[in-house]
Each structure stands twice: as C-alpha cells, then as structure tokens.
C-alpha cells in the first residue's frame, strides 16, 4: 500500500497501488498500464483478432493484451474459427534493471515483442516474470514463448509469415 499525504492533515490515507497505475494509464497515450502477469497473451492487432470476438486492451503500438480468462480461452476460439494457434518451444528472455519503477516490466515486454516481430509471429505468451537481485542490484527477468495464429495445420516458413504480415488496406502498420 502507498500513502497519500493531504495538505494540513496529520493522518495518512492508504491508497492502493492499482489506483496509482490507473492514474498513470490515463496520462499515457496508446499504452496500457503494467497489468501484465504470467500467462498473459499479447496479440498483434488484426482483423482476425476482431473477428474472434476476444476482449482485449491496447498494450503498445499494434499489440493488444488479453486478460487471463481471455488468454485461456483463445485456443478454443481460434479453433472454432477454423484456424490454429501454434506454440513455439523456443523461449524468449529479457532481463531489465528494476530501477525504472512501473516502466520496468513494460520495457522488458517491449524487448520481447521486438524479438517476436523479427520472427514474424503474431502472439506472445508470457511464461514468468521474476524480480531478483544480483550483487544487490534489482532486476526483472521476463520469459515468454512466441505463438502464432494462422490457417492450416503446419506452421508457415518465416518468409511466408513475413508476407502474411504485410498490412492490408485499413490495417495499422507495425513500426
């Protein structure tokens, strides 16, 4: 719990950390507060995501964050639409110094999203987020697995995924 100091009062009023995050979220453009946790799936914004009817919130640029309940039901919705959700065995990792406050996890997730984008995958599932210390220096270790939604039961090559990733008219460009 954080404490809020009011002018001319001696008592301190407890304030939940989530209220502070909400305040920061209102002041951030196009990005979601750090409500990311293990098992969260981030999906690249597309018409497919809209057609599946999953509830998501903007996270960063063209990526949307699914809640834990939506993440667990994503595979069923994808299969019901006749598509497949592939799980990539290779784990991606990011280590970020933890002196950045609330932006620490965001920086680590952005690094993982950049790695995912390079491989032309359209989903990322966070495996774990751990706060650790090394020689007294705090850091956050984030691990995730790329995932990919596509038609067909065999994963496309990186060249085919790159071609599929070219935005259609009216879809947002990836930066």
N, C-alpha and C positions, 0 to 999 in steps of 0.2 A: 504494500500500500504506500502511496505517496501522500504527503500532507500539503495542504493548501493554506497559506498564510493570508488572512484578511487584514486590511489596514485597521489599526486601532482596536484589535481584538487580541486577547491573550491566548485564546484557545486555538488549536489547530484542528481543522476539519479533514477527516480522511477522504481521499479521493482515489477511486480505483484507477489502475493503470490503463484499462481499456478506454476510460473517458478521455485520457490524455491522447491516446492513439487516435480516437475519433476526431479530436480537435485538430491534430496534425493532418489527418486524412482530408479534412475539409480544406486545408491550406495547400495541399499537394495537387498538382494538375496531372490528370491522366494516370495516376498510380494509386494502388490500394495500400492501406497500412499493412504493417507486418503481421498479418493474422495467419501466416503460413506456418504449417506444422508438418510433422512426418505423416505420410500417406496422402498429402495434398497433391492433386494433379493440376498442372498448368497446361493449357491447351492453346495452340495458336488460333487466333480468331479467324473464322472462315464461315462460308455459307453452310458447310456441313455441320458445324457446331450449332448454328442456329436451327437447322432442320431437325437435329436430335432433340431439341427442347430441353436441354440441360440448363440449369440455373448456374450462371457464372458471374463473376465480378471482374472488372478490369484490374489487371495487376501492373503491367508495364508495357507500353507501346502496343503491339499486336497480340499480346499474351493475356489470357483470361485465367483466373483462378477458380477452381471448382471447390466447393465445400467438401468436407469429409464424407457426408452422405452421398453427394452427387458423384464424388470420385469412386466410391464403392459400387455404384450402380451404372457407371459409364460403360463398362464392357457389355452389360446386358442391353443397353440402349443402342450401342454400336452394332451388335449382332442382330438386333431386331430390325435395324435399318438395312441389313444385308452387307455390312462392312465388317472389317476385322480390326481389332486393337492388338497390336504386336508389342511384346515386352522384349526389350534388348537386355541381354545378360551383362554387358559391359557397364560397370558402374562409373559414373562421373563424380568427381570430388572437387570441392572448393574449400580452401582454408582462408579465413578472413580475420584480421586483427579485430578484437572486440571492443576497441575504444571508440567506435563510431556511433554508439548509442543505438537508437531504433533502426538506423540505416545499415547496421552490420549484416543482418540476415538478408536484407534487400540486395546489398552488394554481392553477397555470395550467390544468391539465386540468379541475379543478372549474369554472373560469370557462367553459371551452369546453363542458362538459356542461350548464351552466346555459343557455347560448345554444342548444344543441341541444334542450333540453327546451322552451324557449319556442317553437320551431318545430314541436314535437311529432314529432320524428324519434326513432327508437329505436336508432340506431347512430351511432358517431363513429369515423372512421379518422384517426389521426394522420399527418400528412404529413412534418413535420420538427420537430425540437427542436434549437435552436441556442443555444449560450452565447456571448454577445457582451459588449462593453464600450462605453459611451458616456461620454466625458469621465472615464474611469477608474472609472465605476460599472458593476459587473457586472449583467447581466440575462439572462433566458432568454426566447427567442421561440419560441412553440409555434404551429404551424399545423395545421389539421385540416379534413376535409371531412365534413359530415353524410352519413349513409347511412340508408336506411330499408328494413325488411323488411315486405312486405305481399303479400296475394293480388292478382292482377290485373296487367296489363302497363302500366297507366297510374298514375302517382303520384296519390294522393288529395289533395284540397284540404286546407288547414290545418284547416278546420272538421271535415272527416271524420276526419283524423288525431287531432284533439283528442277526438272522440267515441270513436274506437277506443282511445285511450289511457286511458279510464276503466277502472280496475282491476275485474276480475271478482271474485266472491266467492272468497276464499282467496289472491288475488294481493296482493303488498305494495303499499302506497300510495306514490306518489312525493312526497317532501317538498319 
